[in-house]
């Protein structure tokens, strides 16, 4: 979702930086992209372990994540990534299911998807941070997505913008396209295992086989 169908990552980066700084931790813009796709509560504990040498109590983690969510909501609603609608319509025409698999728990964004992508995305075919115990880079979110459409890894293509998401897609056994919509160098997506790296949705449309 973030960085793939919405240009929301710059807002997430700012919100993460402020929320973590308020709680004695550092998180750079690059860190926000490096951890993008991981469940928010897991991100907080990874940073706490790295910088403070300990895991935080659950109530403290939830408080920090709630603060981050509040800061994110102060920004204007993020714009859609250009030509995502076009790609989804073409997939729908070819009778290919679209499943949104996100580590996000930002309810204000999750609740908007079905309206912004009306007829292209459904709540039934969404996997969020509320649906899995272990987020990306673990493959669990993608296994859940496959289960929803009764598909095997060989029948699926994952589109991801961040290293952890790419690792999750590859761990699930799927062909994985890295779409670099952020500041990370392409090599970070390639090193994470991306089979192809592109920069626009039009490029993905161009990869679809001729009928």
C-alpha positions as CSV (number, residue, x, y, z in Angstrom):
1,X,0.0,0.0,0.0
2,X,2.4,2.7,1.2
3,X,4.8,3.7,-1.6
4,X,3.0,1.3,-4.1
5,X,-0.6,2.5,-4.4
6,X,-0.3,5.7,-2.3
7,X,2.6,8.2,-2.2
8,X,2.4,8.2,1.6
9,X,6.0,7.3,2.6
10,X,7.2,10.9,3.0
11,X,4.5,11.5,5.6
12,X,5.3,8.3,7.4
13,X,9.0,9.2,7.5
14,X,8.2,12.6,9.2
15,X,5.7,11.0,11.6
16,X,8.2,8.2,12.6
17,X,11.0,10.7,13.1
18,X,8.9,12.9,15.5
19,X,7.3,10.0,17.4
20,X,10.6,8.3,18.0
21,X,12.4,11.5,19.0
22,X,9.7,12.2,21.6
23,X,10.6,8.8,23.1
24,X,14.3,9.1,23.1
25,X,15.0,7.2,19.9
26,X,16.4,8.2,16.5
27,X,14.8,7.3,13.2
28,X,16.1,8.8,9.9
29,X,14.2,9.1,6.7
30,X,16.2,6.2,5.3
31,X,15.3,4.1,8.3
32,X,11.6,4.7,7.6
33,X,12.1,3.2,4.1
34,X,14.4,0.5,5.4
35,X,11.7,-0.7,7.9
36,X,8.7,0.0,5.6
37,X,6.4,-2.9,5.4
38,X,7.1,-4.2,8.9
39,X,4.3,-4.0,11.4
40,X,4.6,-0.7,13.3
41,X,4.9,-2.4,16.7
42,X,7.7,-4.6,15.4
43,X,9.5,-1.5,14.0
44,X,9.5,0.2,17.4
45,X,10.9,-2.8,19.2
46,X,13.6,-3.3,16.6
47,X,14.7,0.3,17.0
48,X,14.5,0.1,20.8
49,X,16.6,-3.1,20.8
50,X,19.2,-1.5,18.5
51,X,19.5,1.8,20.4
52,X,18.4,1.0,24.0
53,X,19.3,-2.7,24.2
54,X,15.9,-3.7,25.4
55,X,12.3,-4.6,24.3
56,X,9.7,-2.1,25.4
57,X,6.5,-3.1,27.3
58,X,3.6,-3.7,25.1
59,X,1.6,-0.7,26.4
60,X,4.5,1.6,25.7
61,X,4.9,0.3,22.2
62,X,1.2,0.8,21.6
63,X,1.4,4.3,22.9
64,X,4.3,5.2,20.6
65,X,2.6,3.7,17.6
66,X,-0.7,5.6,18.4
67,X,1.3,8.8,18.6
68,X,3.0,8.1,15.3
69,X,-0.4,7.4,13.7
70,X,-1.7,10.7,15.1
71,X,1.2,12.6,13.6
72,X,0.7,10.9,10.3
73,X,-3.0,11.8,10.3
74,X,-2.1,15.5,10.6
75,X,-0.8,15.5,7.0
76,X,-3.0,15.9,3.9
77,X,-4.3,12.6,2.7
78,X,-1.6,11.1,0.4
79,X,-2.1,11.0,-3.4
80,X,-2.3,7.8,-5.4
81,X,0.7,6.6,-7.2
82,X,0.2,7.6,-10.9
83,X,-1.3,5.0,-13.2
84,X,-2.0,2.5,-10.4
85,X,-5.7,2.6,-11.4
86,X,-4.7,1.8,-15.0
87,X,-2.6,-1.2,-14.0
88,X,-5.4,-2.6,-11.8
89,X,-8.0,-2.1,-14.5
90,X,-5.9,-4.0,-16.9
91,X,-5.4,-6.8,-14.4
92,X,-9.1,-6.9,-13.7
93,X,-9.8,-7.1,-17.5
94,X,-7.5,-10.1,-17.6
95,X,-9.3,-11.7,-14.6
96,X,-6.3,-11.4,-12.4
97,X,-7.1,-10.8,-8.7
98,X,-5.5,-7.8,-6.9
99,X,-4.7,-8.3,-3.2
100,X,-3.4,-5.5,-1.1
101,X,-0.9,-6.8,1.4
102,X,0.3,-4.1,3.8
103,X,2.1,-3.9,7.2
104,X,0.1,-0.8,7.9
105,X,-2.3,-0.3,10.8
106,X,-3.2,3.3,9.7
107,X,-7.0,3.0,9.8
108,X,-7.6,6.3,8.1
109,X,-5.7,5.1,5.0
110,X,-7.1,1.5,5.1
111,X,-10.6,2.8,5.2
112,X,-10.1,5.0,2.1
113,X,-8.7,2.3,-0.2
114,X,-11.9,0.8,-1.3
115,X,-13.3,4.3,-2.2
116,X,-10.2,5.5,-3.9
117,X,-9.9,2.3,-5.9
118,X,-13.6,1.6,-6.2
119,X,-14.3,-1.7,-8.1
120,X,-10.6,-2.5,-8.1
121,X,-9.8,-3.3,-4.4
122,X,-12.1,-4.9,-1.8
123,X,-11.8,-5.3,1.9
124,X,-12.1,-9.1,1.4
125,X,-8.9,-9.1,-0.5
126,X,-6.8,-7.0,1.9
127,X,-4.2,-8.2,4.4
128,X,-3.2,-5.6,7.1
129,X,-1.1,-5.6,10.3
130,X,-4.3,-6.7,12.1
131,X,-4.4,-10.0,10.2
132,X,-1.0,-11.5,10.9
133,X,1.2,-11.9,14.0
134,X,4.5,-11.7,12.1
135,X,4.8,-9.0,9.5
136,X,7.3,-8.4,6.6
137,X,10.1,-9.6,6.1
138,X,8.4,-12.8,7.2
139,X,6.3,-14.3,4.4
140,X,3.2,-14.7,6.5
141,X,1.3,-11.6,5.0
142,X,1.8,-13.0,1.5
143,X,0.8,-16.5,2.5
144,X,-2.4,-14.9,3.9
145,X,-2.9,-13.1,0.7
146,X,-2.5,-16.3,-1.4
147,X,-5.0,-18.0,0.9
148,X,-7.6,-15.4,0.2
149,X,-7.5,-16.1,-3.6
150,X,-6.7,-19.8,-3.3
151,X,-3.4,-19.3,-5.2
152,X,0.0,-20.9,-5.2
153,X,3.3,-18.9,-5.1
154,X,3.9,-19.7,-8.7
155,X,0.6,-18.1,-9.7
156,X,1.4,-14.8,-7.9
157,X,3.5,-11.7,-8.6
158,X,4.4,-9.4,-5.7
159,X,4.9,-5.6,-6.3
160,X,6.9,-4.0,-3.5
161,X,8.7,-0.7,-2.9
162,X,10.9,-1.5,0.1
163,X,13.6,-4.1,0.9
164,X,11.6,-5.8,3.7
165,X,8.6,-6.3,1.5
166,X,10.7,-7.7,-1.3
167,X,12.3,-10.1,1.1
168,X,8.8,-11.2,2.3
169,X,7.6,-11.7,-1.3
170,X,10.7,-13.8,-2.1
171,X,10.4,-15.8,1.1
172,X,6.8,-16.6,0.1
173,X,8.2,-18.0,-3.2
174,X,6.7,-15.4,-5.5
175,X,8.2,-13.5,-8.5
176,X,8.8,-10.1,-7.0
177,X,8.9,-6.7,-8.8
178,X,10.5,-3.8,-6.9
179,X,9.0,-0.5,-7.7
180,X,11.4,2.2,-6.5
181,X,9.2,5.2,-5.5
182,X,11.5,6.5,-2.7
183,X,15.0,7.6,-2.0
184,X,16.7,4.2,-1.7
185,X,19.1,3.2,-4.4
186,X,17.9,0.5,-6.8
187,X,20.6,-1.8,-5.6
188,X,19.0,-2.1,-2.2
189,X,15.9,-3.5,-3.8
190,X,18.0,-5.8,-6.0
191,X,20.1,-6.9,-3.0
192,X,16.8,-7.7,-1.2
193,X,16.0,-10.2,-4.0
194,X,13.8,-8.2,-6.5
195,X,13.6,-10.1,-9.8
196,X,13.0,-6.8,-11.6
197,X,13.3,-3.1,-10.5
198,X,11.1,-0.5,-12.1
199,X,10.2,3.1,-11.3
200,X,6.6,3.6,-12.6
201,X,3.4,1.6,-12.9
202,X,3.5,2.1,-16.7
203,X,6.7,0.0,-16.7
204,X,4.8,-2.8,-15.0
205,X,1.9,-2.5,-17.5
206,X,4.6,-2.9,-20.3
207,X,5.8,-6.2,-18.7
208,X,2.4,-7.8,-19.1
209,X,2.4,-10.6,-21.7
210,X,0.7,-9.9,-25.0
211,X,-2.7,-11.6,-25.4
